[in-house]
Amino acid sequence: MPSASKKDYYETLGIGRAADSDEIRKAYRKLARKFHPDLNPGDKASEERFKKVQEAYDILSDENKKKVYDQFGFYSDNIPPNGGTHPSSGPAGGPNFEGFDFAEFLRQQQQQPRGSGGGAGAPPPGFEEDRSGAGAGGFRDIFSQFFGRGGAAGPGGRQAAHPERGADLEYGLNVDFWQSIKGTQVRLSISRQETCDACHGSGSSGNSVAVCPECDGSGTVTQMAGAMKFNLTCNRCGGTGRLKNACPVCRGEGRISRPDSVEVRIPQGVASGSRLRVPGKGNAGTHGGAAGDLYITVRAEEHPFFKRDGDNIVIQIPLTISEAGLGAKIEVPTIDGRALLKIPQGTQSGQKFRLREKGVFNGRKNTRGDEIVEVLLKAPDVHDERTRELLRELAQIQKEDVRSDIWSKVQPAA
C-alpha cells in the first residue's frame, strides 16, 4: 500500500525547530515575496517552491497542526491535536490512551529489538505491534479506528474533508511622496485563486469514477513511525478510494486563477514599508473555507527637498550673514504650504528650529509630527567694490579670533 511521504517543513522555511510563531511568519513572508508566481511569471520552479512554502506555513502556523507534525513527523487531518494523550472516553471497546506518551513510545520502540516487550515503551492495554507487514488486524487496525474517530463521516466511512482557509497573498505597491503624505485611493489588478464556477470547488465533473492511484482504491495510505504503522485517510480521494473525472475548467484543483481588480485606500501619512491588509482578497479556501487576506507592502518614493524622519519632516534653508547676525522673519516651505519662521539674532550655521505640528499625520496616534528646519549660512558673493569695503569694515570691527578655542582641543596630552 502506498505510503505518505515525509516532508521537513522547518527546512522548507529555513528555520530551526525551536522557532516561534513570529519567526515562522517572518520566514514565510520573506520566501513568499521571493517565489510568488505574480513576481516570477512563467517560472515553474518558483511556482513549485512557492507551493511547498505555502504548505509548510499552513502546517507550522497552526498550533494544533504543528503539535501533530512535531510529534509524529507528518500531519494528517485524522490525528487529534492532543497527539500523544487521549481521554479515556475513546471509541467503544477501544484502549485507554490517558497518560500514554506516543512520542516516548516511538523512541523506545526504535531502540528495542523486535520481540522485546513490556517496560515504559510497551503499548497501552489492547495494543500489539504489527510485524506482519500485511497490514491485517492488531495494532494497525486499532490505530486506524482511533485516527478515524471524530467529525462527520464521508463516503466509505472515512472522515469528510473539512473546510480550509485560503492562502494569504503579498503585493508590493509603489506610491509617490505626496500620495503617502496626503493618502489616496488606488485600484490594483492582482491574480488570485477563486472557487471554480463549473464544479463549485469540488474539482470533479460528472459521475464517472476511477480507482484512486494514490491508495489503489483502499481509501487509506500507511505511514511508518519507528516500529509502528499508521493507517491514514488518503488525502487525494478523501477516503473513498475513487476519483471522479477532473473538472475540465480547473483540472481538478477546485480553484482557478483569475485577474481581479481591488480598490485599496492608502491612508494619510503611510510610511514606506508599511503593510496594509485587505480582508478576504487572498486565495479562495477549499471545501467552503474562508478566503485568505491580501497584504500590501507600501514603498513610498523620496522627495528631492522634504526628507521624512518618522513623523517629522526635515528641511535645510540657506540664511544670509545679515539675517543670521541681525535676526529676521523668513518664509519656509512645509508640506501644507508656506510658514513664517523667526530667526533670532546671532543664529549660527547648522542651528535647527522646530515648527510644531507641521509634519506628517499619524492615524494610529491621531497626532502630527513636526517640521525641523536646519539653517545654513551662505557667504555673500562679492561682485563690487562697495561690498568689499563693507566687509573690510566689518572685519575691523570684529577683532575676535573665532578659531582660538580649537587649538586647546587638538594639542596632544603632556
C-alpha positions as CSV (number, residue, x, y, z in Angstrom):
1,M,0.0,0.0,0.0
2,P,1.4,3.4,-0.9
3,S,2.9,5.4,2.0
4,A,2.5,9.1,2.8
5,S,5.8,10.9,2.2
6,K,7.6,12.8,4.9
7,K,8.4,16.5,4.5
8,D,10.6,18.7,6.6
9,Y,8.6,21.8,6.8
10,Y,11.2,23.5,9.0
11,E,13.8,23.0,6.3
12,T,11.4,24.3,3.7
13,L,11.1,27.6,5.6
14,G,14.8,27.7,6.5
15,I,14.2,27.8,10.3
16,G,15.0,25.8,13.3
17,R,12.6,23.6,15.2
18,A,12.6,25.9,18.2
19,A,11.3,28.8,16.0
20,D,8.4,30.7,17.5
21,S,5.3,31.9,15.6
22,D,6.9,35.3,14.8
23,E,10.0,33.6,13.2
24,I,7.7,31.3,11.2
25,R,5.7,34.2,9.9
26,K,8.7,36.3,9.0
27,A,10.4,33.3,7.2
28,Y,7.2,32.7,5.2
29,R,6.7,36.3,4.2
30,K,10.3,36.5,3.0
31,L,10.1,33.4,0.9
32,A,6.6,34.3,-0.3
33,R,7.8,37.6,-1.6
34,K,10.7,35.9,-3.4
35,F,8.9,33.0,-5.0
36,H,5.3,34.3,-5.5
37,P,4.1,33.4,-9.1
38,D,3.0,37.0,-9.6
39,L,6.6,38.2,-9.1
40,N,8.0,35.3,-11.2
41,P,5.7,35.0,-14.2
42,G,6.3,31.8,-16.2
43,D,8.9,30.4,-13.7
44,K,7.6,26.9,-12.9
45,A,10.4,26.2,-10.4
46,S,9.5,29.3,-8.4
47,E,5.8,28.3,-8.6
48,E,6.6,24.8,-7.2
49,R,8.8,26.3,-4.5
50,F,6.0,28.7,-3.5
51,K,3.5,25.8,-3.2
52,K,5.9,24.0,-0.8
53,V,6.5,27.1,1.2
54,Q,2.7,27.7,1.5
55,E,2.2,24.1,2.6
56,A,4.8,24.3,5.2
57,Y,3.4,27.6,6.5
58,D,-0.2,26.2,6.6
59,I,1.0,23.4,9.0
60,L,3.5,25.3,11.2
61,S,1.4,28.4,11.6
62,D,-1.5,26.4,13.0
63,E,-0.8,25.5,16.6
64,N,-2.8,22.2,16.6
65,K,-1.3,21.1,13.2
66,K,2.2,22.0,14.4
67,K,1.7,19.8,17.5
68,V,0.8,16.8,15.4
69,Y,3.6,17.4,13.0
70,D,6.2,17.9,15.7
71,Q,5.2,14.7,17.5
72,F,4.7,12.3,14.6
73,G,6.9,13.8,11.8
74,F,4.0,14.2,9.5
75,Y,0.5,15.7,9.5
76,S,-2.9,14.2,8.9
77,D,-6.4,15.7,9.5
78,N,-7.3,12.4,11.2
79,I,-4.8,12.8,14.0
80,P,-6.2,14.7,17.0
81,P,-4.2,17.8,18.0
82,N,-3.6,16.4,21.5
83,G,-1.4,13.8,19.9
84,G,0.1,11.5,22.5
85,T,-2.5,11.8,25.2
86,H,-6.1,10.9,24.6
87,P,-9.1,10.9,27.0
88,S,-10.3,7.5,28.3
89,S,-13.7,8.1,26.6
90,G,-12.4,6.7,23.3
91,P,-14.1,4.6,20.7
92,A,-16.4,1.9,22.1
93,G,-14.3,-1.1,23.1
94,G,-11.1,0.8,22.3
95,P,-8.0,1.2,24.5
96,N,-7.4,3.8,27.1
97,F,-4.8,6.4,26.0
98,E,-4.9,8.6,29.1
99,G,-1.3,9.4,30.2
100,F,0.3,7.4,27.4
101,D,3.1,9.3,25.6
102,F,3.2,8.2,22.0
103,A,6.5,10.1,21.3
104,E,8.3,8.3,24.1
105,F,6.8,5.0,23.0
106,L,8.0,5.5,19.4
107,R,11.5,6.4,20.6
108,Q,11.8,3.3,22.8
109,Q,10.3,1.0,20.2
110,Q,13.0,2.1,17.8
111,Q,15.7,1.2,20.4
112,Q,14.3,-2.2,21.3
113,P,15.0,-5.3,19.3
114,R,12.0,-6.9,17.7
115,G,10.2,-9.3,20.0
116,S,11.0,-7.4,23.2
117,G,8.0,-6.2,25.2
118,G,7.0,-4.6,28.4
119,G,8.6,-1.6,30.1
120,A,7.8,2.0,29.7
121,G,7.8,1.6,25.9
122,A,5.1,-1.0,25.8
123,P,1.8,-0.2,24.1
124,P,-1.2,0.6,26.3
125,P,-3.6,-2.3,27.0
126,G,-5.3,-3.6,23.9
127,F,-2.4,-2.8,21.6
128,E,0.1,-5.0,20.0
129,E,2.9,-4.3,17.5
130,D,2.1,-5.1,13.8
131,R,5.1,-7.1,12.5
132,S,3.2,-8.9,9.8
133,G,3.8,-6.3,7.1
134,A,0.5,-7.3,5.6
135,G,-1.4,-4.7,7.5
136,A,-4.1,-7.0,8.8
137,G,-5.6,-6.7,12.3
138,G,-3.9,-5.9,15.6
139,F,-2.2,-2.7,16.4
140,R,-2.6,-1.1,13.0
141,D,-6.4,-1.6,12.8
142,I,-6.9,-0.1,16.2
143,F,-4.8,2.9,15.3
144,S,-6.9,3.2,12.1
145,Q,-10.1,3.2,14.3
146,F,-8.5,5.7,16.7
147,F,-7.4,8.1,13.9
148,G,-10.7,7.8,12.1
149,R,-12.8,8.9,15.1
150,G,-14.4,12.3,15.4
151,G,-16.0,14.6,12.8
152,A,-18.6,13.7,10.2
153,A,-18.1,10.6,8.2
154,G,-17.7,10.9,4.5
155,P,-18.1,8.3,1.7
156,G,-16.7,4.9,2.6
157,G,-16.9,5.6,6.3
158,R,-13.9,8.0,6.3
159,Q,-13.8,11.4,7.8
160,A,-15.1,14.0,5.4
161,A,-12.8,16.8,4.2
162,H,-13.1,19.9,6.3
163,P,-13.0,23.5,5.2
164,E,-9.6,25.1,4.9
165,R,-8.8,28.8,4.7
166,G,-7.2,30.1,1.6
167,A,-3.7,31.3,1.4
168,D,-2.8,35.0,2.0
169,L,-1.3,37.0,-0.8
170,E,1.5,39.5,-0.8
171,Y,1.7,42.5,-3.1
172,G,4.2,45.4,-3.4
173,L,2.8,48.9,-4.2
174,N,4.9,51.9,-5.2
175,V,3.4,55.4,-4.3
176,D,4.9,58.8,-4.7
177,F,5.8,61.1,-1.8
178,W,2.6,63.2,-1.9
179,Q,0.4,60.1,-2.1
180,S,2.0,58.7,1.1
181,I,1.6,62.1,2.8
182,K,-1.9,63.0,1.8
183,G,-3.4,59.5,1.3
184,T,-5.0,58.2,-1.9
185,Q,-7.3,55.6,-3.4
186,V,-5.8,53.1,-5.9
187,R,-7.1,50.3,-8.0
188,L,-4.9,47.2,-8.2
189,S,-5.0,44.4,-10.7
190,I,-4.0,41.1,-9.0
191,S,-4.1,37.4,-9.8
192,R,-5.9,35.3,-7.2
193,Q,-7.4,31.8,-6.9
194,E,-11.2,31.8,-6.9
195,T,-13.6,28.9,-6.5
196,C,-14.3,27.2,-9.8
197,D,-17.8,28.1,-11.0
198,A,-18.0,24.9,-13.1
199,C,-17.5,22.4,-10.3
200,H,-18.3,24.7,-7.3
201,G,-14.9,23.8,-5.8
202,S,-15.3,20.1,-5.9
203,G,-12.7,19.6,-8.6
204,S,-14.7,16.9,-10.3
205,S,-17.1,16.7,-13.2
206,G,-19.8,14.1,-14.0
207,N,-20.4,10.8,-12.2
208,S,-17.8,8.6,-13.9
209,V,-15.3,7.3,-11.3
210,A,-11.9,5.7,-11.4
211,V,-9.7,3.9,-8.8
212,C,-7.6,6.4,-6.9
213,P,-3.9,5.8,-7.8
214,E,-2.6,7.2,-4.5
215,C,-4.2,4.4,-2.3
216,D,-5.0,1.9,-5.0
217,G,-8.7,2.1,-4.2
218,S,-8.3,1.3,-0.4
219,G,-9.1,4.8,0.8
220,T,-6.1,4.7,3.1
221,V,-2.3,5.1,3.0
222,T,0.1,3.9,5.5
223,Q,2.8,5.9,7.4
224,M,5.6,4.3,9.3
225,A,6.8,5.9,12.6
226,G,9.5,3.7,14.1
227,A,8.2,0.2,14.6
228,M,4.5,1.4,14.3
229,K,2.3,1.7,11.3
230,F,-0.4,4.3,10.9
231,N,-3.4,4.0,8.7
232,L,-4.3,7.4,7.4
233,T,-7.2,8.6,5.2
234,C,-6.0,9.2,1.6
235,N,-6.0,12.9,1.0
236,R,-6.4,12.6,-2.7
237,C,-9.7,10.8,-2.7
238,G,-10.9,11.7,0.8
239,G,-11.0,8.0,1.8
240,T,-13.5,6.9,-0.9
241,G,-10.9,5.1,-2.9
242,R,-12.4,6.5,-6.1
243,L,-11.8,9.6,-8.1
244,K,-14.3,11.4,-10.2
245,N,-13.3,12.8,-13.6
246,A,-11.4,16.0,-13.1
247,C,-13.2,19.2,-13.9
248,P,-12.1,20.4,-17.3
249,V,-12.1,24.0,-16.2
250,C,-9.9,23.8,-13.1
251,R,-8.3,20.4,-13.9
252,G,-9.4,19.0,-10.6
253,E,-8.0,21.8,-8.4
254,G,-11.4,23.2,-7.4
255,R,-10.0,26.7,-7.9
256,I,-8.8,28.7,-10.8
257,S,-6.5,31.8,-11.1
258,R,-8.3,34.9,-12.3
259,P,-7.4,38.5,-12.6
260,D,-9.2,40.7,-10.0
261,S,-9.5,44.4,-9.5
262,V,-9.2,45.6,-5.9
263,E,-9.9,49.0,-4.6
264,V,-7.4,50.0,-1.9
265,R,-7.3,53.1,0.3
266,I,-3.8,54.3,1.1
267,P,-4.2,56.1,4.5
268,Q,-2.8,59.6,5.1
269,G,0.8,59.5,6.4
270,V,1.5,55.9,5.5
271,A,5.3,55.1,5.9
272,S,7.4,53.3,3.4
273,G,7.5,49.6,4.4
274,S,4.0,49.6,6.0
275,R,1.8,46.6,5.3
276,L,-1.9,47.1,4.6
277,R,-4.4,44.3,5.0
278,V,-7.4,43.8,2.7
279,P,-9.6,41.1,4.2
280,G,-10.9,38.3,2.0
281,K,-8.9,39.2,-1.1
282,G,-6.4,36.4,-0.8
283,N,-6.9,32.9,-2.4
284,A,-10.2,31.2,-2.1
285,G,-10.5,28.5,0.6
286,T,-11.2,24.8,-0.1
287,H,-14.3,22.8,0.8
288,G,-16.2,26.0,1.7
289,G,-13.3,27.5,3.8
290,A,-12.9,31.3,4.1
291,A,-10.7,33.2,1.6
292,G,-7.3,34.4,2.7
293,D,-6.3,38.1,3.0
294,L,-4.3,40.4,0.7
295,Y,-1.3,42.1,2.3
296,I,0.1,45.2,0.5
297,T,3.6,46.4,1.3
298,V,3.8,50.1,0.5
299,R,7.0,51.6,-0.9
300,A,7.0,55.4,-0.8
301,E,9.3,57.4,-3.1
302,E,11.6,60.1,-1.6
303,H,11.1,63.9,-2.2
304,P,14.1,66.0,-3.6
305,F,13.6,68.6,-0.8
306,F,11.4,67.3,2.0
307,K,13.1,64.5,4.0
308,R,10.9,62.3,6.1
309,D,12.2,61.1,9.6
310,G,9.4,59.1,11.2
311,D,6.5,61.5,11.5
312,N,8.8,64.6,11.2
313,I,9.8,66.5,8.1
314,V,13.4,67.8,7.8
315,I,14.5,70.6,5.5
316,Q,17.6,72.8,5.1
317,I,17.2,76.5,4.4
318,P,20.0,78.9,3.4
319,L,20.5,82.1,5.5
320,T,22.4,85.3,4.8
321,I,25.1,86.7,7.1
322,S,22.9,89.7,7.8
323,E,19.8,87.6,8.6
324,A,21.8,85.4,10.9
325,G,23.5,88.3,12.6
326,L,20.6,90.7,12.9
327,G,17.8,88.3,13.1
328,A,14.9,88.1,10.7
329,K,11.5,86.6,9.9
330,I,11.6,84.4,6.8
331,E,9.2,82.2,4.9
332,V,9.9,78.4,4.7
333,P,8.1,75.7,2.8
334,T,6.1,73.0,4.6
335,I,4.0,70.1,3.3
336,D,1.0,72.3,3.9
337,G,2.4,75.4,2.1
338,R,4.4,78.4,3.4
339,A,5.0,79.1,7.0
340,L,6.7,82.0,8.9
341,L,9.9,81.2,10.9
342,K,11.5,83.7,13.3
343,I,15.4,83.7,13.1
344,P,16.8,85.1,16.4
345,Q,19.8,87.5,16.4
346,G,23.2,85.7,16.4
347,T,21.9,82.4,14.8
348,Q,24.8,80.1,13.8
349,S,25.1,77.9,10.7
350,G,23.6,74.4,11.4
351,Q,21.2,75.6,14.1
352,K,17.9,73.8,14.0
353,F,14.4,75.2,14.6
354,R,11.1,73.3,15.2
355,L,7.7,74.1,13.6
356,R,5.2,72.4,15.7
357,E,2.6,70.0,14.0
358,K,3.9,70.8,10.5
359,G,5.0,67.2,9.9
360,V,3.2,64.0,8.9
361,F,-0.2,62.9,10.3
362,N,-0.1,59.6,12.2
363,G,-3.5,58.0,12.0
364,R,-2.8,55.4,14.8
365,K,-1.8,58.1,17.3
366,N,-4.1,60.8,15.8
367,T,-1.2,63.2,16.0
368,R,1.1,65.2,13.7
369,G,4.8,65.3,13.7
370,D,6.9,68.5,13.4
371,E,9.0,70.2,10.8
372,I,12.7,70.5,11.6
373,V,14.4,73.5,9.9
374,E,18.2,73.5,9.7
375,V,19.7,76.8,8.6
376,L,22.9,77.0,6.7
377,L,24.8,80.3,6.5
378,K,25.6,81.4,2.9
379,A,28.6,83.7,2.4
380,P,27.8,86.7,0.2
381,D,29.0,86.8,-3.4
382,V,31.3,89.9,-3.8
383,H,30.9,91.5,-7.2
384,D,31.6,95.2,-6.5
385,E,34.0,97.4,-4.5
386,R,31.3,98.8,-2.2
387,T,30.6,95.3,-0.9
388,R,34.3,94.7,-0.3
389,E,34.6,97.9,1.7
390,L,31.7,96.9,3.9
391,L,33.2,93.5,4.6
392,R,36.6,95.1,5.4
393,E,34.9,97.5,7.9
394,L,33.1,94.6,9.4
395,A,36.5,92.7,9.8
396,Q,38.0,95.8,11.5
397,I,35.1,95.9,14.0
398,Q,35.1,92.2,14.8
399,K,38.5,91.5,16.1
400,E,37.8,88.3,17.9
401,D,39.6,85.1,16.7
402,V,36.7,82.6,16.1
403,R,39.2,79.8,15.9
404,S,41.1,80.5,19.1
405,D,39.5,77.7,21.2
406,I,40.2,74.9,18.7
407,W,44.0,74.8,19.5
408,S,43.5,73.8,23.0
409,K,41.4,70.9,21.9
410,V,43.9,69.5,19.4
411,Q,47.1,69.7,21.5
412,P,48.5,66.3,22.5
413,A,48.4,65.5,26.2
414,A,51.6,66.2,28.1
